[in-house]
Amino acid sequence: MLISVLVSFIIIVVSAAIPIVHFFAFPISPFISGFIGASIGDLQDERIVYFGLLCSVVLFLPLFLLMEFTGVLGELRWYYSLIISFLLSGYVWFGTTIGALLKFWSSKKN
């Protein structure tokens, strides 16, 4: 599962790092990374939820540090950076879990 989480993390970070493309790629990257990560790790049942949680936890710290120390969104207080990081991590959790569930359901039909 760790390799699945790392692949998912890399997909999300790469889609956010490409200029101009990140406006389109970053919003759908959690779904895509969840689908690809679930297919790599062959996740089933409750491991799908753990996969989504691990992806969001792994992404939380870089998000928080990026917003806190780079000034990407301007000079934010630390608690605004914390709130935004929690919200984005929640979105990543939702997206990766739904992407992994879609992979699980599509493999069950075959």
C-alpha positions as CSV (number, residue, x, y, z in Angstrom):
1,M,0.0,0.0,0.0
2,L,2.9,2.3,0.6
3,I,3.9,2.2,-3.0
4,S,0.4,3.0,-4.0
5,V,0.3,6.0,-1.7
6,L,3.7,7.3,-3.0
7,V,2.6,6.9,-6.7
8,S,-0.6,8.8,-5.8
9,F,1.4,11.5,-4.1
10,I,3.7,11.9,-7.0
11,I,0.8,12.2,-9.5
12,I,-0.8,14.9,-7.4
13,V,2.4,16.9,-6.9
14,V,3.4,16.6,-10.6
15,S,-0.1,17.8,-11.7
16,A,0.1,20.8,-9.4
17,A,3.7,21.7,-10.4
18,I,3.1,22.1,-14.2
19,P,2.4,25.8,-15.1
20,I,-0.9,26.6,-16.8
21,V,-1.9,22.8,-16.9
22,H,-2.4,22.7,-13.1
23,F,-5.6,24.7,-13.5
24,F,-7.1,21.7,-15.2
25,A,-5.0,18.8,-14.0
26,F,-4.9,19.5,-10.2
27,P,-8.7,19.4,-9.6
28,I,-9.0,15.9,-11.1
29,S,-5.6,14.6,-10.0
30,P,-6.9,13.0,-6.7
31,F,-9.4,10.9,-8.7
32,I,-6.9,9.8,-11.3
33,S,-4.2,9.1,-8.6
34,G,-6.7,7.1,-6.6
35,F,-7.6,5.0,-9.6
36,I,-4.0,4.4,-10.6
37,G,-2.8,3.9,-7.0
38,A,-5.6,1.3,-6.3
39,S,-4.7,-0.6,-9.5
40,I,-1.0,-0.7,-8.5
41,G,-1.7,-1.9,-4.9
42,D,-4.7,-4.1,-5.8
43,L,-6.6,-2.5,-2.9
44,Q,-9.8,-4.1,-1.7
45,D,-12.5,-3.4,0.9
46,E,-11.5,-1.3,3.9
47,R,-8.0,-0.8,2.6
48,I,-9.5,1.7,0.1
49,V,-10.4,4.1,2.9
50,Y,-7.0,3.7,4.6
51,F,-5.4,4.4,1.2
52,G,-7.4,7.7,1.0
53,L,-6.5,8.6,4.5
54,L,-2.8,7.9,4.0
55,C,-2.7,9.9,0.8
56,S,-4.3,12.9,2.5
57,V,-2.0,12.7,5.6
58,V,1.1,12.4,3.3
59,L,0.0,15.5,1.4
60,F,-1.0,17.6,4.4
61,L,2.5,18.4,5.6
62,P,3.9,19.6,2.3
63,L,0.8,21.7,1.7
64,F,1.1,23.3,5.1
65,L,4.8,24.0,4.8
66,L,4.4,25.3,1.2
67,M,1.7,27.8,2.3
68,E,3.4,28.8,5.5
69,F,6.9,29.4,4.3
70,T,6.7,30.4,0.7
71,G,4.0,33.0,0.7
72,V,2.2,31.5,-2.3
73,L,-1.1,32.9,-1.2
74,G,0.4,36.0,0.3
75,E,1.2,36.5,4.0
76,L,-1.2,34.2,5.8
77,R,-1.4,33.6,9.5
78,W,-0.4,30.1,10.5
79,Y,-4.0,29.1,11.3
80,Y,-5.2,30.1,7.9
81,S,-2.5,27.9,6.3
82,L,-3.6,25.1,8.7
83,I,-7.3,25.5,7.7
84,I,-6.5,25.6,4.0
85,S,-4.3,22.5,4.3
86,F,-7.0,20.6,6.1
87,L,-9.6,21.5,3.4
88,L,-7.3,20.5,0.6
89,S,-6.3,17.3,2.4
90,G,-10.0,16.5,2.8
91,Y,-10.5,17.0,-0.9
92,V,-7.6,14.7,-1.6
93,W,-9.0,12.1,0.8
94,F,-12.4,12.3,-1.0
95,G,-10.9,12.2,-4.5
96,T,-8.5,9.4,-3.9
97,T,-11.1,7.3,-2.1
98,I,-13.6,7.8,-4.9
99,G,-11.0,7.0,-7.5
100,A,-9.9,3.8,-5.7
101,L,-13.6,2.8,-5.3
102,L,-14.2,3.3,-9.0
103,K,-11.2,1.0,-9.7
104,F,-12.5,-1.5,-7.2
105,W,-16.0,-1.5,-8.7
106,S,-14.7,-1.7,-12.3
107,S,-12.6,-4.7,-11.4
108,K,-15.5,-6.4,-9.6
109,K,-17.7,-6.3,-12.8
110,N,-15.1,-8.3,-14.8
